Every structure is written in structure tokens, then in C-alpha cells.
């Protein structure tokens, strides 16, 4: 049991470390774009993509009822 808990703790640490590295990478890219004056241009291009992703996520969450996921085949779509 102790070995299992150690493995779970290591896995949690690796996931958190990965998220921290990803956040630092995104911050560095945003800072570089801001210094070059291209951040607004990137925002204009990324805005439609982000909006479409949020709409898709909202549609997906609306389709769930009490934890059950309906497939497209069950809906007849």
C-alpha cells in the first residue's frame, strides 16, 4: 500500500510540474509577443478559435444528464 501511495504522489508531482512548466511557457510567449507589439494581432486571430471552443464545451456540458454522457448516435445526429 505504501508503494502505491508513493507512486500516486510522484504522479501528482509530475502532473503539477508539467502544468507549471506549461504556464511558464505560455507566459513567456505572451511576454515576447507583447514586447514585439504583436499581442493584439494574435488576440484577434485567436479570439474566434477560443469562442468556438467555448461554445463546443458548453454544448457538450448541456448534453450531460446526471453524469451520463449521451452519444451522438443515441441522439440520432
LOMAR-704975 format. One record per residue: residue number from 1; residue in one letter; z, x, y of N, C-alpha, C in turn. Coordinates in nm, 2 decimals, m for minus. Layout:
// residues N
{resi: NUM; resn: a; n_pz: Z; n_px: X; n_py: Y; ca_pz: Z; ca_px: X; ca_py: Y; c_pz: Z; c_px: X; c_py: Y}
...
END
This chain:
// residues 77
{resi: 1; resn: x; n_pz: 0.00; n_px: 0.08; n_py: m0.12; ca_pz: 0.00; ca_px: 0.00; ca_py: 0.00; c_pz: 0.00; c_px: 0.09; c_py: 0.13}
{resi: 2; resn: x; n_pz: 0.07; n_px: 0.20; n_py: 0.12; ca_pz: 0.08; ca_px: 0.29; ca_py: 0.24; c_pz: m0.06; c_px: 0.35; c_py: 0.27}
{resi: 3; resn: x; n_pz: m0.13; n_px: 0.38; n_py: 0.16; ca_pz: m0.27; ca_px: 0.44; ca_py: 0.18; c_pz: m0.36; c_px: 0.34; c_py: 0.25}
{resi: 4; resn: x; n_pz: m0.35; n_px: 0.21; n_py: 0.20; ca_pz: m0.43; ca_px: 0.11; ca_py: 0.26; c_pz: m0.40; c_px: 0.09; c_py: 0.41}
{resi: 5; resn: x; n_pz: m0.27; n_px: 0.09; n_py: 0.45; ca_pz: m0.23; ca_px: 0.08; ca_py: 0.59; c_pz: m0.28; c_px: 0.19; c_py: 0.67}
{resi: 6; resn: x; n_pz: m0.27; n_px: 0.31; n_py: 0.61; ca_pz: m0.32; ca_px: 0.43; ca_py: 0.68; c_pz: m0.47; c_px: 0.42; c_py: 0.70}
{resi: 7; resn: x; n_pz: m0.55; n_px: 0.37; n_py: 0.61; ca_pz: m0.69; ca_px: 0.36; ca_py: 0.62; c_pz: m0.73; c_px: 0.25; c_py: 0.73}
{resi: 8; resn: x; n_pz: m0.65; n_px: 0.15; n_py: 0.73; ca_pz: m0.67; ca_px: 0.04; ca_py: 0.83; c_pz: m0.64; c_px: 0.10; c_py: 0.97}
{resi: 9; resn: x; n_pz: m0.54; n_px: 0.18; n_py: 0.98; ca_pz: m0.50; ca_px: 0.24; ca_py: 1.11; c_pz: m0.61; c_px: 0.33; c_py: 1.16}
{resi: 10; resn: x; n_pz: m0.66; n_px: 0.41; n_py: 1.07; ca_pz: m0.77; ca_px: 0.50; ca_py: 1.10; c_pz: m0.89; c_px: 0.43; c_py: 1.14}
{resi: 11; resn: x; n_pz: m0.93; n_px: 0.32; n_py: 1.07; ca_pz: m1.04; ca_px: 0.24; ca_py: 1.11; c_pz: m1.03; c_px: 0.18; c_py: 1.25}
{resi: 12; resn: x; n_pz: m0.91; n_px: 0.13; n_py: 1.27; ca_pz: m0.88; ca_px: 0.07; ca_py: 1.41; c_pz: m0.90; c_px: 0.17; c_py: 1.51}
{resi: 13; resn: x; n_pz: m0.84; n_px: 0.29; n_py: 1.49; ca_pz: m0.86; ca_px: 0.40; ca_py: 1.59; c_pz: m1.00; c_px: 0.44; c_py: 1.61}
{resi: 14; resn: x; n_pz: m1.08; n_px: 0.44; n_py: 1.51; ca_pz: m1.22; ca_px: 0.48; ca_py: 1.52; c_pz: m1.30; c_px: 0.37; c_py: 1.60}
{resi: 15; resn: x; n_pz: m1.27; n_px: 0.25; n_py: 1.58; ca_pz: m1.33; ca_px: 0.14; ca_py: 1.65; c_pz: m1.30; c_px: 0.14; c_py: 1.80}
{resi: 16; resn: x; n_pz: m1.17; n_px: 0.16; n_py: 1.83; ca_pz: m1.12; ca_px: 0.17; ca_py: 1.97; c_pz: m1.19; c_px: 0.29; c_py: 2.03}
{resi: 17; resn: x; n_pz: m1.19; n_px: 0.41; n_py: 1.96; ca_pz: m1.25; ca_px: 0.53; ca_py: 2.02; c_pz: m1.40; c_px: 0.50; c_py: 2.05}
{resi: 18; resn: x; n_pz: m1.47; n_px: 0.44; n_py: 1.96; ca_pz: m1.61; ca_px: 0.40; ca_py: 1.98; c_pz: m1.63; c_px: 0.32; c_py: 2.10}
{resi: 19; resn: x; n_pz: m1.54; n_px: 0.22; n_py: 2.12; ca_pz: m1.55; ca_px: 0.13; ca_py: 2.24; c_pz: m1.53; c_px: 0.20; c_py: 2.37}
{resi: 20; resn: x; n_pz: m1.43; n_px: 0.29; n_py: 2.36; ca_pz: m1.40; ca_px: 0.37; ca_py: 2.48; c_pz: m1.52; c_px: 0.46; c_py: 2.52}
{resi: 21; resn: x; n_pz: m1.58; n_px: 0.53; n_py: 2.42; ca_pz: m1.70; ca_px: 0.61; ca_py: 2.45; c_pz: m1.81; c_px: 0.53; c_py: 2.50}
{resi: 22; resn: x; n_pz: m1.83; n_px: 0.41; n_py: 2.44; ca_pz: m1.94; ca_px: 0.32; ca_py: 2.49; c_pz: m1.91; c_px: 0.28; c_py: 2.64}
{resi: 23; resn: x; n_pz: m1.79; n_px: 0.24; n_py: 2.67; ca_pz: m1.76; ca_px: 0.21; ca_py: 2.81; c_pz: m1.78; c_px: 0.32; c_py: 2.90}
{resi: 24; resn: x; n_pz: m1.74; n_px: 0.44; n_py: 2.86; ca_pz: m1.76; ca_px: 0.56; ca_py: 2.95; c_pz: m1.91; c_px: 0.59; c_py: 2.97}
{resi: 25; resn: x; n_pz: m1.99; n_px: 0.57; n_py: 2.86; ca_pz: m2.13; ca_px: 0.59; ca_py: 2.87; c_pz: m2.20; c_px: 0.49; c_py: 2.97}
{resi: 26; resn: x; n_pz: m2.16; n_px: 0.36; n_py: 2.96; ca_pz: m2.22; ca_px: 0.26; ca_py: 3.05; c_pz: m2.17; c_px: 0.29; c_py: 3.19}
{resi: 27; resn: x; n_pz: m2.05; n_px: 0.33; n_py: 3.21; ca_pz: m2.00; ca_px: 0.36; ca_py: 3.35; c_pz: m2.08; c_px: 0.48; c_py: 3.40}
{resi: 28; resn: x; n_pz: m2.11; n_px: 0.58; n_py: 3.32; ca_pz: m2.18; ca_px: 0.70; ca_py: 3.37; c_pz: m2.32; c_px: 0.66; c_py: 3.41}
{resi: 29; resn: x; n_pz: m2.39; n_px: 0.58; n_py: 3.33; ca_pz: m2.52; ca_px: 0.53; ca_py: 3.36; c_pz: m2.53; c_px: 0.45; c_py: 3.49}
{resi: 30; resn: x; n_pz: m2.43; n_px: 0.36; n_py: 3.50; ca_pz: m2.43; ca_px: 0.28; ca_py: 3.62; c_pz: m2.40; c_px: 0.37; c_py: 3.75}
{resi: 31; resn: x; n_pz: m2.31; n_px: 0.47; n_py: 3.73; ca_pz: m2.29; ca_px: 0.56; ca_py: 3.85; c_pz: m2.41; c_px: 0.64; c_py: 3.88}
{resi: 32; resn: x; n_pz: m2.48; n_px: 0.69; n_py: 3.78; ca_pz: m2.60; ca_px: 0.76; ca_py: 3.81; c_pz: m2.71; c_px: 0.68; c_py: 3.88}
{resi: 33; resn: x; n_pz: m2.72; n_px: 0.55; n_py: 3.83; ca_pz: m2.82; ca_px: 0.47; ca_py: 3.89; c_pz: m2.78; c_px: 0.43; c_py: 4.03}
{resi: 34; resn: x; n_pz: m2.65; n_px: 0.41; n_py: 4.06; ca_pz: m2.61; ca_px: 0.38; ca_py: 4.19; c_pz: m2.63; c_px: 0.50; c_py: 4.29}
{resi: 35; resn: x; n_pz: m2.61; n_px: 0.62; n_py: 4.24; ca_pz: m2.63; ca_px: 0.74; ca_py: 4.33; c_pz: m2.78; c_px: 0.75; c_py: 4.36}
{resi: 36; resn: x; n_pz: m2.87; n_px: 0.72; n_py: 4.27; ca_pz: m3.01; ca_px: 0.73; ca_py: 4.29; c_pz: m3.07; c_px: 0.61; c_py: 4.37}
{resi: 37; resn: x; n_pz: m2.98; n_px: 0.51; n_py: 4.39; ca_pz: m3.03; ca_px: 0.39; ca_py: 4.46; c_pz: m3.11; c_px: 0.29; c_py: 4.38}
{resi: 38; resn: x; n_pz: m3.11; n_px: 0.30; n_py: 4.25; ca_pz: m3.19; ca_px: 0.21; ca_py: 4.16; c_pz: m3.11; c_px: 0.11; c_py: 4.09}
{resi: 39; resn: x; n_pz: m2.98; n_px: 0.10; n_py: 4.12; ca_pz: m2.89; ca_px: 0.00; ca_py: 4.05; c_pz: m2.94; c_px: m0.14; c_py: 4.08}
{resi: 40; resn: x; n_pz: m2.98; n_px: m0.17; n_py: 4.20; ca_pz: m3.02; ca_px: m0.31; ca_py: 4.23; c_pz: m3.15; c_px: m0.35; c_py: 4.16}
{resi: 41; resn: x; n_pz: m3.24; n_px: m0.25; n_py: 4.15; ca_pz: m3.36; ca_px: m0.27; ca_py: 4.07; c_pz: m3.34; c_px: m0.30; c_py: 3.93}
{resi: 42; resn: x; n_pz: m3.24; n_px: m0.23; n_py: 3.87; ca_pz: m3.21; ca_px: m0.25; ca_py: 3.73; c_pz: m3.14; c_px: m0.39; c_py: 3.71}
{resi: 43; resn: x; n_pz: m3.06; n_px: m0.42; n_py: 3.81; ca_pz: m2.99; ca_px: m0.56; ca_py: 3.80; c_pz: m3.09; c_px: m0.67; c_py: 3.81}
{resi: 44; resn: x; n_pz: m3.20; n_px: m0.65; n_py: 3.89; ca_pz: m3.30; ca_px: m0.76; ca_py: 3.90; c_pz: m3.37; c_px: m0.77; c_py: 3.77}
{resi: 45; resn: x; n_pz: m3.40; n_px: m0.66; n_py: 3.70; ca_pz: m3.47; ca_px: m0.67; ca_py: 3.57; c_pz: m3.37; c_px: m0.72; c_py: 3.46}
{resi: 46; resn: x; n_pz: m3.25; n_px: m0.68; n_py: 3.46; ca_pz: m3.15; ca_px: m0.72; ca_py: 3.35; c_pz: m3.10; c_px: m0.86; c_py: 3.37}
{resi: 47; resn: x; n_pz: m3.10; n_px: m0.92; n_py: 3.49; ca_pz: m3.04; ca_px: m1.05; ca_py: 3.51; c_pz: m3.10; c_px: m1.16; c_py: 3.42}
{resi: 48; resn: x; n_pz: m3.24; n_px: m1.17; n_py: 3.41; ca_pz: m3.29; ca_px: m1.27; ca_py: 3.32; c_pz: m3.25; c_px: m1.25; c_py: 3.17}
{resi: 49; resn: x; n_pz: m3.24; n_px: m1.13; n_py: 3.13; ca_pz: m3.21; ca_px: m1.10; ca_py: 2.99; c_pz: m3.06; c_px: m1.14; c_py: 2.96}
{resi: 50; resn: x; n_pz: m2.97; n_px: m1.11; n_py: 3.05; ca_pz: m2.83; ca_px: m1.14; ca_py: 3.04; c_pz: m2.82; c_px: m1.29; c_py: 3.04}
{resi: 51; resn: x; n_pz: m2.89; n_px: m1.36; n_py: 3.13; ca_pz: m2.88; ca_px: m1.51; ca_py: 3.13; c_pz: m2.93; c_px: m1.57; c_py: 3.00}
{resi: 52; resn: x; n_pz: m3.04; n_px: m1.52; n_py: 2.95; ca_pz: m3.09; ca_px: m1.58; ca_py: 2.82; c_pz: m2.99; c_px: m1.55; c_py: 2.71}
{resi: 53; resn: x; n_pz: m2.93; n_px: m1.44; n_py: 2.71; ca_pz: m2.83; ca_px: m1.41; ca_py: 2.60; c_pz: m2.71; c_px: m1.50; c_py: 2.61}
{resi: 54; resn: x; n_pz: m2.67; n_px: m1.52; n_py: 2.73; ca_pz: m2.55; ca_px: m1.61; ca_py: 2.75; c_pz: m2.59; c_px: m1.76; c_py: 2.71}
{resi: 55; resn: x; n_pz: m2.71; n_px: m1.80; n_py: 2.74; ca_pz: m2.75; ca_px: m1.93; ca_py: 2.70; c_pz: m2.76; c_px: m1.94; c_py: 2.55}
{resi: 56; resn: x; n_pz: m2.81; n_px: m1.84; n_py: 2.49; ca_pz: m2.82; ca_px: m1.84; ca_py: 2.34; c_pz: m2.68; c_px: m1.84; c_py: 2.28}
{resi: 57; resn: x; n_pz: m2.59; n_px: m1.77; n_py: 2.33; ca_pz: m2.45; ca_px: m1.76; ca_py: 2.28; c_pz: m2.38; c_px: m1.90; c_py: 2.30}
{resi: 58; resn: x; n_pz: m2.41; n_px: m1.96; n_py: 2.42; ca_pz: m2.35; ca_px: m2.10; ca_py: 2.44; c_pz: m2.40; c_px: m2.20; c_py: 2.34}
{resi: 59; resn: x; n_pz: m2.53; n_px: m2.19; n_py: 2.32; ca_pz: m2.59; ca_px: m2.29; ca_py: 2.22; c_pz: m2.53; c_px: m2.27; c_py: 2.08}
{resi: 60; resn: x; n_pz: m2.51; n_px: m2.14; n_py: 2.05; ca_pz: m2.46; ca_px: m2.11; ca_py: 1.92; c_pz: m2.31; c_px: m2.16; c_py: 1.90}
{resi: 61; resn: x; n_pz: m2.23; n_px: m2.15; n_py: 2.01; ca_pz: m2.10; ca_px: m2.19; ca_py: 2.01; c_pz: m2.09; c_px: m2.34; c_py: 2.01}
{resi: 62; resn: x; n_pz: m2.18; n_px: m2.41; n_py: 2.07; ca_pz: m2.18; ca_px: m2.56; ca_py: 2.08; c_pz: m2.20; c_px: m2.61; c_py: 1.94}
{resi: 63; resn: x; n_pz: m2.28; n_px: m2.54; n_py: 1.86; ca_pz: m2.32; ca_px: m2.59; ca_py: 1.72; c_pz: m2.20; c_px: m2.58; c_py: 1.62}
{resi: 64; resn: x; n_pz: m2.10; n_px: m2.52; n_py: 1.65; ca_pz: m1.99; ca_px: m2.50; ca_py: 1.56; c_pz: m1.89; c_px: m2.61; c_py: 1.57}
{resi: 65; resn: x; n_pz: m1.85; n_px: m2.66; n_py: 1.45; ca_pz: m1.75; ca_px: m2.77; ca_py: 1.45; c_pz: m1.64; c_px: m2.73; c_py: 1.35}
{resi: 66; resn: x; n_pz: m1.52; n_px: m2.70; n_py: 1.41; ca_pz: m1.40; ca_px: m2.67; ca_py: 1.33; c_pz: m1.42; c_px: m2.55; c_py: 1.24}
{resi: 67; resn: x; n_pz: m1.49; n_px: m2.45; n_py: 1.30; ca_pz: m1.51; ca_px: m2.32; ca_py: 1.22; c_pz: m1.63; c_px: m2.32; c_py: 1.13}
{resi: 68; resn: x; n_pz: m1.69; n_px: m2.43; n_py: 1.11; ca_pz: m1.81; ca_px: m2.44; ca_py: 1.02; c_pz: m1.93; c_px: m2.41; c_py: 1.10}
{resi: 69; resn: x; n_pz: m2.02; n_px: m2.33; n_py: 1.04; ca_pz: m2.14; ca_px: m2.30; ca_py: 1.11; c_pz: m2.26; c_px: m2.38; c_py: 1.05}
{resi: 70; resn: x; n_pz: m2.33; n_px: m2.45; n_py: 1.14; ca_pz: m2.44; ca_px: m2.52; ca_py: 1.09; c_pz: m2.56; c_px: m2.43; c_py: 1.09}
{resi: 71; resn: x; n_pz: m2.64; n_px: m2.43; n_py: 0.99; ca_pz: m2.76; ca_px: m2.35; ca_py: 0.99; c_pz: m2.88; c_px: m2.43; c_py: 1.05}
{resi: 72; resn: x; n_pz: m2.98; n_px: m2.36; n_py: 1.08; ca_pz: m3.10; ca_px: m2.43; ca_py: 1.14; c_pz: m3.16; c_px: m2.52; c_py: 1.03}
{resi: 73; resn: x; n_pz: m3.15; n_px: m2.48; n_py: 0.91; ca_pz: m3.22; ca_px: m2.56; ca_py: 0.80; c_pz: m3.14; c_px: m2.69; c_py: 0.78}
{resi: 74; resn: x; n_pz: m3.01; n_px: m2.70; n_py: 0.80; ca_pz: m2.94; ca_px: m2.82; ca_py: 0.79; c_pz: m2.96; c_px: m2.91; c_py: 0.91}
{resi: 75; resn: x; n_pz: m3.00; n_px: m2.86; n_py: 1.02; ca_pz: m3.03; ca_px: m2.94; ca_py: 1.14; c_pz: m3.17; c_px: m3.00; c_py: 1.14}
{resi: 76; resn: x; n_pz: m3.25; n_px: m2.95; n_py: 1.05; ca_pz: m3.39; ca_px: m2.99; ca_py: 1.05; c_pz: m3.48; c_px: m2.93; c_py: 1.15}
{resi: 77; resn: x; n_pz: m3.43; n_px: m2.82; n_py: 1.21; ca_pz: m3.51; ca_px: m2.74; ca_py: 1.31; c_pz: m3.59; c_px: m2.64; c_py: 1.24}
END
